[in-house]
Amino acid sequence: MKKVWIASPTFILLAMVLVGAVVTGIRPHLRNNLLGFGAMGLIGYSFVAVFVYGIALIAHGQPSKLSEMPLGRKLLLGYLTAVWAITMAVVIFFVARN
């Protein structure tokens, strides 16, 4: 259950990004703010969550090798890493395009 609480902010930030990308009826600066804050929040939160979760695992003496981790922990770390990598790639693409 704790893993759901760790991943839940990414769902909220992803919703912000999707609202900013899909809803065209709102003012342009509000739309850009939703996209920007959501994307930077996803990148920042995912990175910090993986970093802090890893430090907590090491401090508690849990195995830090991926092959020794339980499936739930692998899924959480994989999800956060995938969110970070995909969001970072999309942001770099849009920055380079403009």
Helices and strands as residue ranges (DSSP letters): H 2-22, H 28-59, G 66-68, H 71-97
